[in-house]
Amino acid sequence: MNDLLTADDVATYLRLSRRTVYYLAQQGKIPMTKTIRHTCLSGSVQQTVRWTTTKEQLDTWLTANPR
């Protein structure tokens, strides 16, 4: 079972905007991993960036960082 949460999932779970979740992830203030995937289509390279975390990591972070 894959328990990965995307930035959209985290935004819903924390009741934050997706933009805020991306900002916190980029600042290293929320436990998320940045995955970059390169795809070559017809000679051009496309890059897809995805931020993910697990619910367990997020819950541990929330416990250690109460609001």
C-alpha positions, -999 to +999 in steps of 0.1 A: +000+000+000+014+034-010+009+060+017+026+089-002+009+122+002+012+148-025+014+186-019-023+188-027-030+160-001-009+178+025-027+211+018-061+195+024-049+176+055-034+207+071-060+231+058-034+253+040-032+265+005-011+245-019+011+275-024+019+276+013+027+239+014+052+244-015+067+273+002+072+254+035+086+224+016+111+246-003+122+262+030+127+228+046+101+236+073+079+206+065+091+170+059+087+166+021+109+151-006+113+167-039+113+142-068+124+154-103+115+132-133+129+138-167+111+125-197+123+127-233+096+131-259+103+136-295+138+150-288+127+175-261+132+169-224+104+176-200+109+179-163+082+170-137+087+181-101+067+164-074+068+170-036+057+140-015+057+128+021+041+100+041+013+105+066+035+090+093+063+116+087+037+144+086+020+133+118+054+130+136+063+165+124+030+178+136+035+162+171+069+178+174+058+212+160+024+221+176+008+253+163 
